[in-house]
Structures are given as C-alpha cells and as structure tokens.
C-alpha cells in the first residue's frame, strides 16, 4: 500500500518476549473539515503472517481499551492468543490518535496527597491545567471515537485491504461497533471482548457494576468455611476498613514494589476503593483482596499501600488521560450524574462527580446523531463476557447480541474483564476468524474453566 514500513521490535512490561514487526506511520488530518491543517501522525505496527503458503487478504485490526491505551504497547502480552490467526493473516496495531506514539495526550498525575486533591473542584482544576497544556499541540475536540474510526478506514484504504476483521477489547469494542456501523462493507467480522454497548453512557456505570461483581467474587470466600473462618465476611471487612479510613487516613511505611526502597504514603478510602476496583478486573488476583483487607483491619496496612502505589504508577504509564477525557467528555458527559442508589457502594458517587467536574472544562467534539443507537448488522460477531466482570457485566453482551443476527455470546465462568485468552477461547477465536460463523462454534471446552480460589495466607489458597 501507501505506507512504508521498516523492521522494528515490540515489547511490553507485561510480556517477557519481544516481537518482530514492521513499523510505520501514516499522517491524517486532525480536523477532516480542514484537510490542509494540522496532521496527526498515526503510529502503526504490522505483524506479518508467520507460515509459508497462502495468506489471507483480510488483516486483523486490534483495538485497545481504556479509552487511552496504546494498541502497539498493549498487544504483546496477547500475542499468544493470536498465534494461530497469525499463521495466515496479518495483525495491524494502530495507536489511536492521542495514545502511544500517535500524538500522545497524557496528563501528569498530581502528587498532592491532601484530602482536597480528591475533590471535584481539585479534579476540575487539574483538567483545566492539562487541557491548557495539551492544547498547544492538539485541538482536543478531534480525538473522539468518531475521529478514530475515520483514521482506521483511512489506514485500511492506504494498505489496500478490501475488508478487515476488528478485535476490540473493552473501550475498543465501542470503536469496533462504530466502525461496523459506518463501514459495514469493509467489515468482515467483529470480536467484542468485554463489550460496551453503543447505547451505554459511561458516566455512572462503575459503582453499581463493581458492587455486583464484588458480591460474586467475595462470595467465593464467604461460601468457603475455611476462608470465612479465617478472614471473615470480605464485604463487611471492606466496609469497616473504608469507614475507618474515611474518618482518619493512615500514614503507612511500606516497601516500594518496583525499587524495593522503604517509602511512606497516605492510605485513604479512595486509595483502597480504587485498588479494589482494578483488582476486581482480574478475579485470580482479586483472590488476594480478602486477605489484604483483613490484615489492614488488624493494623497491617503496608501490603495494600504497596499494591495501590504500584497500580497507580502503572496506570499513569499505560493510560493517556487527555485522550480519555476527549472521548468520554464528548460522548458520555450527559450520563455523569450522582445517584442516591450509589451512595452506599464501594466507589460511591465520587468517580461520576469528579468526571463531571473535569468535563465542564474539557473541550468537546461533535458526536453523530446516531452514535448511541444499537449496532444492528449482519456482520458476523463473536461477543465475549466474563461472569465476574466489574465494568462490562454479562448483561451488556446479552443486550448487544440481540441486534446481531449473525452474532453469538459466550459468558466465561469465573472470569473478569478481557477474556480472549481464557481457557480454550483462543481456539474458538481462531475458528471464528477463519469461518466467521460464531453459531457453529463448539463452546463445551469452556465448561472446564474453574473458579479462582481465595488466598488464605500468602502461600495461596487452601490445598
């Protein structure tokens, strides 16, 4: 096609192996209404087919989550899932505008640990400062999902592909649905892993969905006599800890998980709630939470503090907050409202109120009138959900698949967010991309998935 590529190596902190690839760039207008104006240079990696012989002409486009993750940086740990697909097909990784090396829109995380730093007013001030800084290199109105969809089709045309297969994870499923809606003839198939329905506003979904998932995940301990006898009821323990920290945050001496150095930090209820939320994405890791929470209630806070700080540092590196705000403030701002029903949840209304305050000062782009219409298409679709997903629960998948006559939903037992690599799912995924017939897949191999056992101590679960 029109894009020159040169050899490169892809690596990720989450993957021990590096990947050989070809890398290139492709410039697109930042504002398509003014094609002669500023350009966004899209960063692209091309993973070529690995087997000799016939190669399929329709590549796979991997669409990262967030919003704010880089496709190029987040793909390497998933490469084993794509191993068989890559025998005959190319995989294209395109950093969505505002992420990775495609004019990254990153906001620094404030280091202020005072209580006021978590208030909506403080978050709004941080957003205003970030917008002012980033506006020197970007018009923040043009970093929405709709702009990204136009970029994807521009790249498709530039590489000379008649059709593509879209594989979206989390927020990437929104991009995939919007692309299939705008360019159905160019879409051979879509895979929606942990799907965000087009109809959904992201503003106030997090608190209730997290509590529902915690009820399932903590239930594994509550139903286990050994776990409950040693660690108590995890939800009661968590509520006790959050109430204690809301009344009085605790200064904690802990060992930094990255450097091994002794450090000091302030553990707040917001810190613990954020940690619980992110660990709930991975039920296997969340099996450690009842133990950590129980120990914190006994006065041993260092484990929670070390994990929270490690998670915070990792999220800052992996997520482009400026791009995220351009997306959600343009597309979801109307749903960012406090609800009385959420007041007693782990997250409460703080997240919705904080995001609403930030969006008041963030530049907003235009959204098509039909943006939140359900995707209704004959394009073959494979829809995946984790039973314990704390952000995109199975009911979202059931909603989406209703308007996809050639779609099929799999709910994976005991799994959390992003399930493409769980159990035999890579095999089913490969079969779907090859045949584009989700209804013909034999999903009985998924029955062998097991529920993760909660940790009773740092040696693991009971034998």
C-alpha positions in Angstrom: 0.0 0.0 0.0 0.9 3.6 0.5 2.6 3.2 3.9 6.4 2.5 4.1 7.3 0.0 6.8 10.7 -0.8 8.4 11.7 -3.6 10.8 11.1 -3.0 14.5 10.8 -4.8 17.8 7.7 -4.6 20.0 8.0 -5.1 23.8 5.8 -4.6 26.8 6.4 -4.5 30.6 3.6 -7.2 30.8 5.3 -9.6 28.3 8.7 -11.3 28.7 9.1 -11.8 25.0 9.7 -9.2 22.3 8.0 -9.4 18.9 9.5 -8.8 15.5 7.3 -6.5 13.5 7.3 -3.8 10.8 6.6 -0.3 11.9 5.4 2.8 10.0 3.5 6.0 10.3 0.6 7.5 8.4 -0.5 11.2 8.6 -4.2 12.1 8.7 -5.8 15.5 9.1 -6.5 16.3 12.8 -9.7 18.1 11.6 -11.1 16.4 8.4 -13.1 19.6 7.7 -9.8 21.3 7.2 -7.6 18.7 5.4 -4.8 21.2 4.8 -4.4 22.0 8.5 -2.5 20.2 11.3 -1.9 16.5 10.9 -1.8 13.6 13.3 0.9 11.1 12.6 -0.5 7.6 13.4 1.9 5.1 14.8 1.4 1.6 13.2 2.9 -1.8 13.7 2.4 -4.7 11.2 2.8 -8.3 12.4 3.1 -10.4 9.3 1.8 -13.9 8.8 4.2 -16.5 10.2 3.5 -19.5 8.0 4.6 -20.1 4.4 2.0 -20.6 1.7 -1.3 -18.9 1.1 -2.0 -15.8 3.0 -5.5 -14.3 3.6 -6.1 -10.8 2.3 -8.2 -9.5 5.2 -6.0 -8.4 8.2 -7.0 -8.2 11.8 -7.1 -4.8 13.4 -6.6 -5.0 17.2 -8.4 -2.2 19.1 -7.1 -1.4 22.6 -9.2 -0.4 25.6 -9.2 2.5 28.0 -10.1 4.8 26.4 -6.4 5.8 26.4 -4.4 2.6 25.9 -1.9 2.2 23.1 -2.6 -0.7 20.8 1.1 -1.2 20.0 2.1 -1.3 23.7 -0.8 -3.4 25.0 -0.8 -6.1 22.3 2.4 -8.1 23.1 1.0 -10.0 26.1 -1.9 -11.0 23.9 0.2 -12.3 21.0 -0.1 -16.0 22.1 -3.8 -15.6 21.7 -3.3 -14.6 18.1 -0.7 -17.3 17.3 -2.8 -19.5 15.1 -4.6 -16.5 13.4 -1.2 -15.0 12.5 -0.2 -18.1 10.5 -2.2 -16.8 7.6 -3.2 -13.3 8.5 -1.5 -10.0 9.2 -2.3 -8.2 12.5 -2.3 -4.4 12.4 -1.8 -2.3 15.5 -2.7 1.3 15.2 -2.2 3.7 18.1 -5.5 5.6 18.3 -4.9 9.3 17.9 -4.0 10.7 21.4 -2.4 7.4 22.5 1.0 5.8 22.4 3.1 7.5 19.6 0.1 9.0 17.8 0.4 12.5 19.4 0.1 11.3 23.0 -2.3 13.3 25.1 -1.1 12.5 28.6 -1.9 14.4 31.8 0.5 14.1 34.7 -0.9 12.6 37.9 -0.8 15.2 40.8 1.5 14.3 43.6 -0.6 16.2 46.2 -1.9 13.7 48.8 -4.0 16.1 50.7 -7.7 15.3 51.1 -8.6 18.3 48.9 -6.8 16.8 45.9 -9.6 14.2 45.6 -12.4 16.8 45.5 -14.4 17.6 42.3 -13.0 21.1 42.4 -9.4 19.9 42.5 -10.0 17.5 39.7 -11.6 20.2 37.6 -8.6 22.4 38.2 -6.2 19.6 37.2 -8.3 19.0 34.0 -8.2 22.7 33.1 -4.4 22.9 33.5 -4.0 19.7 31.5 -6.2 21.0 28.7 -4.3 24.3 28.5 -1.0 22.4 28.2 -2.2 19.9 25.6 -4.0 22.5 23.5 -0.5 23.7 22.5 -0.1 20.6 20.3 -3.7 19.4 19.7 -7.2 20.5 19.2 -8.8 18.3 21.8 -12.2 18.4 20.1 -10.9 16.0 17.4 -9.8 13.0 19.5 -13.1 11.2 19.7 -14.2 7.7 18.7 -15.7 9.0 15.5 -12.3 10.6 14.5 -10.6 7.3 15.3 -13.0 5.3 13.1 -12.2 7.6 10.2 -8.5 7.0 10.9 -9.0 3.3 10.8 -10.7 3.4 7.5 -8.0 5.7 6.1 -5.4 3.1 7.1 -7.4 0.3 5.7 -7.5 2.0 2.3 -3.9 3.0 2.5 -2.7 -0.6 2.9 -5.0 -1.8 0.2 -7.3 -4.1 2.2 -10.8 -4.5 0.9 -12.1 -5.9 4.3 -10.8 -6.1 7.9 -11.5 -8.2 11.0 -11.9 -6.0 14.1 -10.9 -7.3 17.5 -11.9 -4.9 20.2 -11.3 -5.2 24.0 -13.3 -3.1 26.4 -13.4 0.5 25.0 -12.1 -1.0 21.8 -15.5 -2.7 21.4 -17.1 0.8 21.1 -14.6 1.6 18.3 -15.4 -1.7 16.6 -19.1 -1.2 16.7 -18.9 2.3 15.4 -16.6 1.2 12.6 -19.0 -1.6 11.6 -21.9 0.8 11.7 -20.1 3.3 9.4 -18.3 0.9 7.2 -20.2 -2.4 7.0 -18.9 -3.4 3.6 -15.4 -3.1 4.8 -16.0 -5.2 7.9 -15.6 -8.9 7.5 -16.1 -9.8 11.2 -16.0 -8.3 14.7 -14.9 -9.7 18.0 -16.2 -7.8 21.0 -14.4 -8.8 24.2 -15.9 -7.2 27.3 -18.4 -5.2 25.3 -19.5 -1.6 25.9 -23.0 -1.3 24.2 -23.4 1.7 21.9 -26.5 2.6 24.0 -24.4 3.0 27.1 -23.3 6.2 28.7 -20.1 5.6 30.7 -20.7 8.2 33.4 -22.3 6.3 36.3 -22.0 2.6 35.5 -18.9 1.9 37.6 -20.2 1.9 41.1 -23.1 -0.5 40.8 -21.3 -2.8 38.4 -18.3 -3.1 40.8 -20.5 -3.9 43.8 -22.3 -6.6 41.8 -19.0 -8.2 40.8 -17.6 -8.0 44.3 -20.7 -9.8 45.6 -19.8 -12.7 43.3 -16.0 -12.6 43.9 -16.2 -12.2 47.6 -18.9 -14.8 47.7 -16.1 -17.4 46.9 -14.6 -16.7 50.3 -18.0 -16.3 52.2 -19.1 -19.8 50.9 -15.8 -21.4 51.9 -15.8 -22.2 55.6 -12.0 -22.1 55.9 -11.8 -18.7 54.2 -14.7 -17.2 56.1 -13.5 -18.6 59.4 -10.0 -17.1 58.9 -10.8 -13.8 57.1 -14.4 -13.1 58.0 -17.0 -11.7 55.5 -14.9 -9.8 52.9 -17.6 -7.2 52.2 -18.2 -6.5 55.9 -14.4 -6.2 56.4 -14.1 -3.9 53.4 -16.9 -1.6 54.6 -15.3 -1.5 58.0 -11.9 -0.5 56.5 -13.4 2.2 54.2 -15.3 3.7 57.1 -12.1 3.8 59.3 -10.1 5.4 56.5 -12.8 8.0 55.7 -12.7 9.0 59.3 -8.9 9.1 59.5 -6.5 8.3 56.7 -3.4 6.4 57.8 0.3 7.2 57.1 1.9 4.0 56.1 5.5 2.8 55.9 5.8 0.4 53.0 8.3 -1.2 50.6 8.1 0.1 47.1 7.3 -2.9 44.8 9.4 -1.7 42.0 12.5 -0.3 43.7 12.5 -2.3 46.9 13.0 1.0 48.8 11.2 1.9 52.0 8.8 4.7 51.4 5.9 6.5 53.2 2.5 7.3 51.9 -1.1 8.1 53.0 -3.7 5.4 52.7 -7.2 6.8 52.1 -10.6 5.2 51.5 -10.3 6.5 47.9 -7.0 4.6 47.5 -8.4 1.3 48.7 -11.6 1.7 46.6 -9.5 2.3 43.5 -7.3 -0.7 44.2 -10.3 -3.0 44.8 -11.9 -1.8 41.6 -8.8 -2.5 39.4 -8.0 -5.9 41.1 -11.7 -6.9 40.5 -10.9 -6.9 36.8 -8.8 -10.0 37.4 -10.6 -12.4 39.7 -7.4 -14.5 40.1 -5.6 -11.5 41.5 -8.7 -10.4 43.4 -8.4 -13.6 45.4 -5.8 -11.8 47.4 -8.1 -8.9 48.4 -9.9 -10.6 51.4 -6.6 -11.4 53.0 -5.1 -7.9 52.4 -8.3 -6.2 53.7 -8.4 -8.4 56.8 -4.8 -7.6 57.6 -5.4 -3.9 57.1 -8.3 -4.0 59.7 -5.7 -5.6 62.0 -3.5 -2.6 61.5 -1.2 -4.0 58.9 -1.6 -1.5 56.0 1.7 -1.9 54.2 0.5 -4.6 51.7 -2.4 -2.6 50.5 -0.3 0.6 50.3 2.4 -1.1 48.2 -0.1 -2.6 45.8 -2.0 0.7 45.4 1.1 2.7 44.7 2.3 0.1 42.2 -1.0 0.1 40.4 -1.2 3.9 40.3 2.2 4.2 38.7 1.4 1.5 36.1 -1.9 3.1 35.2 -0.3 6.5 34.6 2.2 4.9 32.2 -0.5 2.9 30.4 -3.4 5.3 30.1 -3.5 8.6 28.1 -5.8 10.6 30.4 -6.1 13.6 28.0 -7.3 11.3 25.2 -9.7 9.6 27.6 -11.3 12.9 28.6 -11.7 13.9 24.9 -13.6 10.7 24.3 -15.8 10.5 27.4 -16.5 14.2 27.7 -17.7 14.3 24.1 -19.6 11.1 24.1 -20.7 10.4 27.7 -20.8 13.6 29.7 -24.6 13.6 29.9 -24.5 10.3 31.9 -22.1 11.6 34.6 -24.6 12.2 37.4 -24.7 11.3 41.0 -27.3 8.7 42.0 -28.7 8.1 45.5 -28.6 4.4 45.0 -24.8 4.5 44.5 -24.1 6.4 47.8 -23.5 3.1 49.8 -21.3 1.4 47.2 -17.6 1.0 47.4 -16.9 3.7 44.8 -19.9 5.9 45.8 -20.5 8.9 43.5 -17.0 10.3 43.7 -16.0 9.0 40.2 -19.1 10.3 38.5 -18.9 13.7 40.2 -15.2 14.0 39.6 -15.5 13.2 35.9 -18.5 15.6 35.5 -16.4 18.4 37.0 -13.5 17.7 34.7 -15.8 17.6 31.6 -17.1 21.0 32.4 -13.8 22.5 31.4 -12.7 20.0 28.7 -13.1 20.8 25.0 -15.8 18.6 23.4 -16.1 17.3 19.9 -19.2 16.6 17.9 -20.9 13.2 18.1 -23.1 11.8 15.2 -26.8 11.8 16.0 -27.0 8.0 15.8 -23.9 7.4 17.9 -25.8 5.7 20.7 -28.0 3.6 18.5 -27.5 -0.2 18.9 -25.3 -1.8 16.3 -27.7 -3.7 14.0 -25.8 -5.5 11.3 -25.4 -8.8 9.6 -21.7 -8.7 10.0 -20.6 -11.9 11.8 -19.8 -11.2 15.5 -18.3 -13.0 18.4 -19.2 -11.4 21.8 -17.4 -12.4 25.0 -18.1 -11.5 28.6 -16.6 -12.6 32.0 -19.1 -13.8 34.6 -17.3 -11.7 37.3 -16.5 -8.6 35.1 -16.8 -5.5 37.3 -17.2 -2.9 34.5 -18.9 -4.6 31.5 -21.1 -7.4 33.0 -22.7 -10.2 31.0 -26.0 -8.3 30.6 -24.2 -5.9 28.3 -23.2 -8.7 26.0 -26.8 -10.1 26.1 -28.0 -6.6 25.0 -25.6 -6.2 22.2 -26.1 -9.6 20.6 -29.9 -9.1 20.4 -29.4 -6.9 17.3 -26.7 -9.1 15.7 -28.4 -11.9 13.8 -25.0 -13.5 13.0 -23.6 -12.9 16.5 -23.2 -15.2 19.5 -22.4 -14.5 23.1 -20.1 -16.6 25.3 -20.1 -15.8 29.1 -16.9 -17.3 30.6 -17.3 -18.8 34.1 -15.4 -17.1 36.9 -13.6 -14.7 34.6 -13.3 -11.0 34.8 -12.5 -8.2 32.3 -10.9 -9.1 29.0 -11.3 -12.8 28.5 -10.0 -13.5 25.0 -7.1 -15.6 26.4 -9.0 -17.6 28.9 -9.1 -21.4 28.6 -9.9 -22.6 25.1 -11.1 -19.2 24.0 -8.0 -18.7 21.7 -9.0 -21.8 19.8 -12.6 -20.7 19.4 -11.4 -17.2 18.5 -9.2 -18.6 15.7 -12.1 -20.8 14.4 -14.4 -17.7 14.3 -11.9 -15.6 12.3 -11.3 -18.4 9.9 -15.0 -19.3 9.2 -16.9 -16.2 10.5 -19.6 -18.5 11.9 -20.0 -17.9 15.7 -23.1 -20.1 15.9 -21.1 -23.2 14.7 -18.5 -22.9 17.5 -18.5 -25.8 20.0 -18.1 -24.0 23.3 -18.2 -27.0 25.5 -14.4 -26.7 26.1 -15.2 -23.6 28.2 -17.0 -25.7 30.7 -13.6 -26.7 32.2 -12.9 -23.2 33.4 -12.6 -23.1 37.2 -13.5 -20.5 39.8 -10.4 -18.9 41.4 -9.8 -19.8 45.0 -9.3 -17.0 47.5 -6.0 -16.7 49.3 -6.0 -17.8 53.0 -2.4 -16.6 53.5 0.5 -15.5 51.4 1.2 -19.1 50.4 -2.1 -19.2 48.5 -5.4 -20.9 48.8 -6.2 -24.0 50.9 -4.8 -27.2 49.4 
